[in-house]
Amino acid sequence: MSTGLDQEIESRILAEVDKAFDAQVEFLSNLVREPSLWGKEQGAQEVMYANLAEANLNPMRQQVTEELLNSVPEAPRTAAVVEGSYNVLGHKAGSGGGRSLVLNGHIDVVPAETSDRWTRAPFDPYVKDGWLYGRGSGDMKAGLAANVYAVRALNKAGVSLQGDIRLQSVIEEECTGHGALACVAAGGKADAVLISEPAHGYLPLAQVGIMWVGVQVDGIPAHAGAMLETGHNAIEAAYKIWDRVKLLKDRWNARSAEYPPLTAEINPVNFVIGTINGGDWPSSVPSRCNFEFRCGVLPGQSLEDAKLEIEREVAKAAEELGLTDTPPVVSYPGLMAEGYVLQPCDDFRDCLIAAHEQTSEIPLQPIVSPAGSDCRFFGNYAKTPALMYGPKAQRIHGIDECVELESLRQVTKAIALFAASWCGIDKGED
């Protein structure tokens, strides 16, 4: 499949990616050094801002506010805005007449728990055997670097485009999605959105929704020696409630075929308990235990119906345990995201596949992703087709997270070719 680009222009673009690749890896390392956890993304965003400014990509800081997010009422939300949070946006203006493109990526990372088990400190990036290590290297600061250096390569190659390219470095993809939602709320709709998540070799055409669920379980405190007569252990009850709730995973997966393009064999829904805490003294029967879990939701499945099913199972388990005086409390502390299915958009998909085929021998395999992403905001609420495409990463959310540098080079080249083909070369290039 051909990109339709002139071979000489294509060669210039690819050469510029190679020339700047060392600088790109240094930029990625600088991003990884900034521990951009929830609410603490500013340091990394300033690294992004400075790079966009140096490349004359017209950076701006977009404040994320309640007023802005509330302008998209159909997008479910459960968390408040972190004061002072902001996206960083860039822009390469086209001459007119072409298709526009958003290159999006999230700057936030998940915590690097048990950091003493990492080979080196999680936010101390280093390269070994062709891989760059560090929290956020794969998920997804490498993708952000690919976006920026793809556009920089177009500029360095002297390629003028007809359509606009907008770069977006957004916050809170891992926990609320507020950053991408703010971009959608601000308007400026594009013809396509490419999110450079680490999806090497895969082309997710659909993805699950995600819910974070919290459960507070109250027991009856007592001295450990008298627990059989007077106590009710909240921690033990919490585990029994969780054992019952997670059975919903199998039930929901069994319904996959009801939600095209899923089939009965896919089983994309996962349930994972992520946090648990309870008790205050080893010799006391604990009076309270809180746990939180993440569950996938089928694309097209009602979030409200899913919440009702979860609450029903919690209530049934509590009744069986005799927790009638202090029933468990269910809450929703973060992500509340609908699933997303790419609507028919063959030209977008084919254009991306053609750029990939020009830069990689690995075919793109269409999949349904068991993970959520910010694609949902653009696809569901802005009615803009959105796809994920990015480099190869390992141990995402795990110990010694890393990204393969040659895959980063390849993806940067593919994004640059895709952008040129999609947006159209200005006729002055002829």
N, C-alpha and C positions, 0 to 999 in steps of 0.2 A: 504494500500500500504506500503511495507516495504522498508527501506533504504538499506537493504542488509548488514548492519554492524553487526558484532558480538555483542551480547547483552551486554557482559561485557565491551567491548570498548565503546559502546554507553552510558552505565551507568556512566562510568568514565568521559566522556566528559560532560554530563549533570551535574554531581556533581561539576565539576570545574567551570562551569558557575555560579552555586549557591554560591560557596565559594567566588568568586571574585565579586559578584554582588554589594556589598556596595562600593567597590573600583570603579566599573564601573559607579555607580551613581555619585560618587565624581568626576570622570574624566569628565563625561557629564556636571556637574555643572561648572567645570573649563572652559570647552569649551564655555558654555553659557555666562560666565562672560566676555569673550572677544567679543566686538561688531564688528564682522567681516563683516562689510559692504563693498560694492564694492570699491576696491582699498585699503582696510584697513584690509585685512585678515591675515596679518603677525603674529599678536599676537596669534590668535587661531591656526595658523599653527605651531607655536613654541610649543604650548601645545601638539599638535599632535606629533610633532617630538620627544619631550622628552619622551612621553609615548611609542612610537615605539622603541626608543633607550633602554629604561629601560626593555622592553620585548625582546630585542635582535632580533628585526625584521628589522634590517639593513636599517634604514631610510636614505633618501636622499632628498635634495631640488632640484626640477626640475624647472629651470627658464622658464617662458613662454615668448617667443619672437616672433616678427613678422616673422622672418626667419623660425622658426619652424612651425608656423601656416600656412604660405604660401605654405608649402610643401604638403598640402592637398587642392588643388585649387578647388575641387568640393564642398567643404563645404562653403555655403554662409556666408559672414561676412559683417558687417556694422560698427563695432567699432574698434578703435585702441587698442593696448595692453597697459595696465597700467604698467608703468616702475617699475621694482622691484618686480613684482608679481611672485609668484611661487606656485607650487604644492608640497605636501609632499607625498613621496612614501615609501612603506615598502615591505618586501619580505620574504616569508617563502619558502625556496628551497625544492623541492621534490627530491626523490632518482632516479627518472626516470621511464618512462614507463606509467605514468598516464596522466590524462587530467588536463590541467591548468585552473586556475580560477582567474579572477579579481574581487575584492570586492571594489566597488567604492562608493564614497559619496562626496557631496559638502560641503565646510566649510563656504561659504558665506551666509549671511542672508539679508532679506529685511529690510528697515528702520522701526523703531518702532514709527510711527507717533502718535500724540496726546498721548504722554507718560504719561501725567497727568491723563489719564483715566484708566491706568493700576492699578491693586491692589497694586503692588509694582513696583519699577523701572524695566523696561524691561530686563535689563542685570544684574539683581540681582536675581539669581535662588533660588527657594525655593520649598519644597515638602509639599503638602497638600492633604490629602485623597487619597494617592496613585498616585498622578500626580505631575510631575516636571514642574514648570512654568518658562517661560522666552523666550525672542525672540530667535528663532532658536532651541529651545528645541526639537520640533517635526520635523521641516523642516530645516536641517535634521541632526542635531548634534547627536541626539539619534541613528540614523542609522549608523553614523560613529563609535560611541561607540560600537554598536552591532558588526560591522565588526571587530574592533580591539580585542574586548574581546572574540569573537568567535575563532579567531586564537590563542589568548593567552590560551584559554581553551584547545585547541588541544595540545599546547606545554606542558601545565601543566599536562595534562593527559598522556603525554609520547607517543602521537600518531605521528608516522612518516608517511608522505604521499608520494605517488609516483609522483603526479603532483605538479607543483609550484602554490603558491598563491601569488598574488601581491595585495597589499593594496594601494588605491589611495584616497588621500584627495585633492580635486580639487577646484579651484576658479571659481567664476563667472557663476555658473549654472543659477542663477536667472536673468542674464542680457545679457550674450554673449555666454557662453559655452566654452570660451577660455581654461579653465583648462582641461576639458575632451578632447577637440580637440588636445591639446598639447600631452596628453597621447597617442592618436591615431597616431599623427604625428611622435612620437618618436619610433614607432614600438613596437616590443615585443608582437605580437598578441597572445591572449589566446584562449582557446576553448569555454569559456563562460564568460559572465560578469553579475554580480549581483549588482544592485544599490539599496541600502537600504533606499529608499524614504518611507515616511509614507503612506503605501498602505494597511493597516491592513484589512485582510479579502478579499482582492481583488488581482487578478492576471492580470495586464494590458497586453493584448496581442497586443494592438495597441495604438497609442497615436497621438494626433493632432500635427501639426506644430504650431509655434508661430511667429507672426510678431509684432514688435513695430513700430507704425506709428506716425509721427509728422505732424501737419498742422499749418502753419502760415497764419493767416488771417489779411489782412490790410484793414482798413476802412479809413474814412476821419475825422480827428479831427476837433472839433469846440467847441465853447462855448455852454454849455448845453442849454442856453436860445434860441439859434439859430439853434439847431440841425435839426429841420424839414426842414429848408431851405438850410443848408450848410453841415451838418454832415452825417456820415454813421458809425454806431456803430459796431466796429469790434467784440465785445464780443457777441452781439446779433446775428451777422452773423455767428460766430463760432458755436453757439448752433444749428442754422438751418442747417449748413453743417453737423454737427455730427448727427442730427436727420435723415438726408438722408443716410449718410454712413452706419450707424448701421443697416439699413434695409438689407444690404448684408448678415447679419447673417442668416436670414430666407432663403434667396436664396441658400446660401451655404449648410445649413443643409438639404434643400430639395434635394440636389444632393448626399446625403450620400450613397445611394444605389449604386451609380456609382463607389464607392471606397471600394471594399471588404477589410476586413471583416465587414465593416459598413453596416447598413441597414437603411431603411427609418425612423425607429422609434428612432434612437439613439440620434440625434441632439447634437453632441459633440461640435459644434462651439459656442463660446461665444465672444462677443465684449464688452470691458469695457473701458470707458474713465478713465484714471488714473491721469492725471495732466492737469491743465488749469491755465493760468495766462494772465492778460491783463490790460491795462489802467495804468494811473499814477496819476490821480487826480479826486476826486468825482464829480467836476463840469465841467469836460471836456468829450466830446464824445471820447471814446478810439480809438486810431489810430491803435492799434495792439493787437491781441490776439493769443496766442499759446496754442494748446492743444495736448496731446499725448494719444494714445489709444493702447490697446493690442487686437489683434484678433487671434482667432484660425484659422487654415488652415487644411483642410481635408488631411489625409494621402494619398499621391499620387497626390494631387492638386499642380499644378505648382505655385511656389512663384511668378514668373514673371507675370503670368496671373492674380494672385490675386492682385498684385500691380497695374496692368493696370486697373482692375475693380474698385479698390479704387480711383485711380486718376481720372477715368472717372466720378464717382459719385461726387467727390469734384468739378470737373470742371462744371458739370451740375448744381450743387447747386449754385456755384459762378455766373454762367450766369443768373440764375433766380433772384439772389439778386442784379444784376447789378454791380458786382465786375469785370468789364472788363478791367479797366485801371490798377488795381493792383490785378491780380489773385492770389489765395492762392498758397502757396508753400508747397508741400508734401515732407517729408524726412523720413528716416528710421534710428532712432538714437540708436538702440540696437539690441535686439533679432531678428534674421532672420533665423528661424529654420524650416526645413522640418519635416513632420510627419514621423512616423516609425511604421512598422508592423513587428512583430516577424515572421520570416520565419519558415517553419516547422522544429521543433527541439524537437521532442517528448521526447527524453531521458533527455534533460536539464529540460524541463517543469516537467516531471514526477518525476525526482530526487528531485526537489524542493518541489513538492507537497507531496512526501513521507516524507521528513524531516518536513514539516509543520504538517502533520497529526500525526507524532510522538510526537508533542509538543503542539498541540492545538486541541480543539474540534470544532473550527469554520472552516467550509469548505472554501476553496479559490474559489471565484467567478470570472470567466473570464470576463473582461470588456474591453471596449475601453475608454481610459482615455481622459478627456477633458483638461488635462494639458500636457505640454511637459516635457521632461526630457533629460538628457545626454545619454539615451539609443540610441538616433538617431546617435550619432557619431560612436559608436561601430557597430551598426547594418547596417547603410547606407554606411559608408566609410571604416570600417575595416572588414566588412562582418563577424562579430562575433555576435552570438545571445546574446541579452541582455534583462534581465527582471528586474522589480522593485518588491521589497518585503521588507516591513518594519513594524515598530510598529504603534500603534494607537495614533493619535494626534488629537487635537482639536484647532480650531481658528487659523489655519495656515494663516500667513500674517495678522492676526487680533490682537485684544486686548486680553491680557492674554493667549497667545499661551501656549500650554502645551502638554506633552506626558505622556501616561499611563505607569507606571513603570513595572507592571506585563506583559504588552504586550512587553516591551523592553526585559525583561528576556526571555520570550517565543521566541521572534524573534532571540535573540542571540543564544539560544539553537538550533533553527532550522537552522540557518546559519552554525553553527559549524557542525551539523550532515550532512547538505547538502555538505559542503566543503569536509568532510571526505569521503562521499560516492562518490562524483563526482571525486575527485582527486585520490581516491583509497588508501587503507591502504598498507603501505610497508609490504612485506612478512615477514619481521623480526618481525612483530607484532604477527604472528601466533604462 
